[in-house]
Amino acid sequence: MRVALVTGGTAGIGAATAEALLAAGYRVASNYGTHAQAAEAFTARTGIPAFAWNVADPEACTAGVARVEAALGPVEVLVNNAGITRDAMLHKMTFEQWREVIDVNLGGCFNMCRAVIDSMRERRFGRIVNMSSVNGLSGQAGQINYAATKAGLIGFSKSLALEGASRNITTNVIAPGYSDTAMVGAVSREVLSQILKTVPAGRLATPAEIARDVVFLVADEAGFINGITLSINGGKYMA
């Protein structure tokens, strides 16, 4: 039974992904950075153990992966879902807003991949899925920091896909459109209404719709799918 680790895995798309992997037969661990009570409730409801650390901290990632592996075994599937927003137009964006988003969204992906890649190479198996965004493909006013990280994940993933291919390690990207999560829920009704007008499907994605595609990409049988970006956005952006 393969071991899967999902960062940001106790709420929203991350929680749905962890549950979908559990249902597919994986041993699953979820990581979280904040909201301990919600993480405890998630574990109580699903039975999936949740481990707290900040993915922006390289040493914490190394130690966190060690804790997961001590509890469940070597991590063979990694889903980098943890992410934050600190939205502002560029002329109003602070250096702290820029750096925090870069450190969590892009730096966190590097830190987590670095923590598991040696083991994956030794075992000659690995599945990595990095969660980008439609706004990493299309851009979005007021989200220069966020869009930069989500676009950066695509280049990161293509490069790691090339590095890992000979050892049966795949790295792929999912770029969700606007989804029914707390992050989107924080947007005002007026703004959300305008967003939905740009989505041909006329609705938000459900976290479960994103999660099922993660399960597809991490399967043993998906070994020839490598370096792709799977856009799941209801037709909002096509490239």
C-alpha positions as CSV (number, residue, x, y, z in Angstrom):
1,M,0.0,0.0,0.0
2,R,1.6,3.2,-1.1
3,V,2.0,6.2,1.2
4,A,0.7,9.6,0.1
5,L,1.3,13.0,1.7
6,V,-0.8,16.0,1.0
7,T,0.3,19.4,2.1
8,G,-2.4,21.9,3.0
9,G,-4.4,18.6,3.3
10,T,-7.0,19.3,6.0
11,A,-9.3,21.7,4.2
12,G,-10.6,22.5,0.7
13,I,-9.0,20.8,-2.3
14,G,-6.3,19.3,0.0
15,A,-8.8,17.6,2.2
16,A,-10.8,16.3,-0.7
17,T,-7.6,15.0,-2.2
18,A,-6.5,13.2,1.0
19,E,-9.9,11.6,1.3
20,A,-9.9,10.5,-2.4
21,L,-6.5,8.9,-2.0
22,L,-7.7,7.1,1.1
23,A,-10.7,5.8,-0.8
24,A,-8.4,4.7,-3.6
25,G,-6.4,2.5,-1.2
26,Y,-3.4,4.7,-0.2
27,R,-2.1,5.2,3.3
28,V,-2.5,9.0,3.6
29,A,-1.1,11.7,5.8
30,S,-2.1,15.4,5.6
31,N,0.0,18.4,6.5
32,Y,-1.3,21.7,7.8
33,G,0.2,24.9,8.9
34,T,-2.5,26.7,10.9
35,H,-6.0,26.0,12.2
36,A,-5.2,23.1,14.5
37,Q,-8.8,22.7,15.6
38,A,-10.0,22.2,12.0
39,A,-7.1,19.7,11.5
40,E,-8.1,17.8,14.5
41,A,-11.7,17.7,13.4
42,F,-10.6,16.5,9.9
43,T,-8.6,13.6,11.5
44,A,-11.5,12.7,13.8
45,R,-13.9,12.6,10.8
46,T,-11.6,10.8,8.3
47,G,-9.1,8.9,10.3
48,I,-6.3,10.5,8.3
49,P,-3.4,11.7,10.6
50,A,-2.6,15.4,10.3
51,F,0.9,16.7,10.9
52,A,1.7,20.4,11.6
53,W,4.6,22.2,10.1
54,N,5.3,25.3,7.9
55,V,6.2,24.3,4.4
56,A,8.1,27.5,4.0
57,D,10.7,26.2,6.5
58,P,13.1,23.7,4.9
59,E,14.2,22.1,8.2
60,A,10.5,21.8,9.3
61,C,9.7,20.0,6.0
62,T,12.6,17.5,6.5
63,A,11.6,16.8,10.0
64,G,7.9,16.6,9.1
65,V,8.5,14.1,6.3
66,A,10.5,12.0,8.8
67,R,7.6,12.0,11.2
68,V,5.2,10.9,8.5
69,E,7.5,8.2,7.4
70,A,8.0,6.9,10.9
71,A,4.3,6.6,11.3
72,L,3.3,5.3,7.8
73,G,6.4,4.4,5.8
74,P,8.3,6.0,2.9
75,V,6.4,8.8,1.1
76,E,5.9,7.6,-2.5
77,V,3.2,10.1,-3.5
78,L,3.5,13.9,-2.7
79,V,0.8,16.4,-3.5
80,N,1.9,20.0,-3.0
81,N,-1.3,21.7,-2.3
82,A,-0.4,24.2,0.4
83,G,-0.8,27.8,-0.7
84,I,-1.7,31.3,0.5
85,T,-2.8,34.6,-1.0
86,R,-1.8,38.1,0.0
87,D,-3.6,40.1,-2.7
88,A,-2.8,43.6,-3.7
89,M,-2.1,45.7,-6.8
90,L,1.7,45.9,-7.5
91,H,1.9,49.6,-6.6
92,K,0.4,48.8,-3.2
93,M,2.0,45.4,-2.6
94,T,4.5,45.2,0.3
95,F,7.7,43.3,0.2
96,E,6.4,41.2,3.0
97,Q,3.3,40.2,0.9
98,W,5.5,39.3,-2.0
99,R,8.0,37.3,0.0
100,E,5.4,35.4,2.1
101,V,3.5,34.1,-0.9
102,I,6.8,33.2,-2.7
103,D,8.1,31.3,0.4
104,V,4.9,29.3,1.0
105,N,3.6,28.6,-2.5
106,L,6.9,28.1,-4.5
107,G,9.5,27.7,-1.8
108,G,7.2,25.2,0.0
109,C,7.0,23.1,-3.1
110,F,10.8,23.1,-3.4
111,N,11.2,22.2,0.3
112,M,8.8,19.3,0.2
113,C,10.1,17.9,-3.1
114,R,13.7,18.2,-1.7
115,A,12.6,16.3,1.4
116,V,11.3,13.3,-0.5
117,I,13.3,13.1,-3.7
118,D,16.2,11.1,-2.5
119,S,14.0,8.3,-1.1
120,M,12.0,8.3,-4.4
121,R,15.2,8.0,-6.4
122,E,16.5,5.2,-4.3
123,R,13.2,3.3,-4.5
124,R,12.9,4.1,-8.2
125,F,9.3,5.2,-7.8
126,G,7.6,8.5,-7.1
127,R,4.5,10.5,-8.0
128,I,4.4,14.3,-7.4
129,V,1.5,16.6,-8.2
130,N,1.9,20.3,-7.8
131,M,-1.2,22.4,-7.5
132,S,-1.0,25.5,-9.7
133,S,-4.0,27.7,-10.7
134,V,-5.8,29.1,-13.7
135,N,-4.4,32.4,-12.6
136,G,-0.9,31.0,-13.1
137,L,-1.8,30.5,-16.7
138,S,-3.9,33.6,-17.4
139,G,-2.6,36.1,-14.9
140,Q,-4.8,38.1,-12.6
141,A,-4.8,41.7,-11.6
142,G,-4.1,42.1,-7.9
143,Q,-2.4,38.7,-7.7
144,I,1.1,39.3,-9.1
145,N,2.7,37.4,-6.2
146,Y,0.2,34.5,-6.3
147,A,0.2,34.2,-10.1
148,A,4.0,34.3,-10.2
149,T,4.2,31.3,-7.8
150,K,1.6,29.3,-9.7
151,A,3.3,29.9,-13.0
152,G,6.6,29.1,-11.4
153,L,5.3,25.7,-10.3
154,I,4.8,24.8,-13.9
155,G,8.4,25.4,-14.9
156,F,9.6,23.7,-11.7
157,S,7.5,20.7,-12.5
158,K,8.6,20.4,-16.1
159,S,12.2,20.4,-14.9
160,L,11.7,17.9,-12.2
161,A,9.8,15.7,-14.6
162,L,12.9,15.6,-16.8
163,E,15.1,14.8,-13.8
164,G,13.0,12.0,-12.4
165,A,11.7,10.2,-15.5
166,S,14.5,7.6,-15.8
167,R,13.7,6.5,-12.2
168,N,10.0,6.2,-12.7
169,I,9.3,9.5,-10.8
170,T,6.7,11.7,-12.5
171,T,5.9,15.3,-11.7
172,N,2.7,16.8,-13.0
173,V,0.6,19.9,-12.4
174,I,-3.0,20.5,-11.9
175,A,-4.2,24.1,-12.5
176,P,-7.7,24.4,-11.0
177,G,-10.1,27.2,-11.9
178,Y,-12.2,28.9,-9.2
179,S,-13.3,26.3,-6.7
180,D,-15.7,26.1,-3.8
181,T,-13.1,26.5,-1.1
182,A,-12.6,28.9,1.9
183,M,-10.1,30.9,-0.2
184,V,-12.7,31.7,-2.8
185,G,-15.4,32.0,-0.2
186,A,-13.6,35.0,1.2
187,V,-14.2,36.9,-2.0
188,S,-17.2,39.3,-1.9
189,R,-20.5,38.2,-3.5
190,E,-20.2,41.0,-6.1
191,V,-16.7,39.9,-7.1
192,L,-17.6,36.3,-7.2
193,S,-20.6,37.1,-9.4
194,Q,-18.3,38.8,-11.9
195,I,-15.9,35.8,-11.8
196,L,-18.7,33.3,-12.5
197,K,-19.6,35.3,-15.6
198,T,-16.2,34.5,-17.1
199,V,-16.7,30.7,-16.5
200,P,-18.6,29.0,-19.3
201,A,-19.7,26.3,-16.9
202,G,-21.3,29.0,-14.8
203,R,-20.3,27.6,-11.5
204,L,-17.3,26.9,-9.2
205,A,-15.5,23.5,-9.3
206,T,-16.1,21.2,-6.3
207,P,-12.9,20.1,-4.5
208,A,-13.9,16.5,-5.3
209,E,-13.7,17.3,-9.0
210,I,-10.0,18.4,-8.6
211,A,-9.2,15.5,-6.3
212,R,-10.3,12.8,-8.7
213,D,-7.7,14.0,-11.2
214,V,-5.0,13.9,-8.6
215,V,-5.8,10.2,-8.0
216,F,-5.6,9.6,-11.8
217,L,-2.1,11.2,-12.1
218,V,-0.5,9.4,-9.1
219,A,-1.6,5.9,-10.1
220,D,1.1,3.3,-10.8
221,E,-0.4,3.0,-14.2
222,A,0.1,6.7,-15.0
223,G,3.9,6.4,-15.3
224,F,4.0,7.7,-18.9
225,I,2.2,10.9,-18.0
226,N,4.9,13.3,-17.0
227,G,5.4,17.1,-17.1
228,I,1.9,18.0,-18.1
229,T,-0.4,20.7,-16.8
230,L,-4.0,19.5,-16.4
231,S,-6.3,22.5,-16.5
232,I,-9.6,22.1,-14.7
233,N,-11.4,25.4,-15.0
234,G,-14.8,24.9,-16.5
235,G,-13.6,26.5,-19.8
236,K,-12.5,29.8,-18.3
237,Y,-9.1,29.6,-19.8
238,M,-8.0,27.4,-22.7
239,A,-4.5,27.2,-24.1
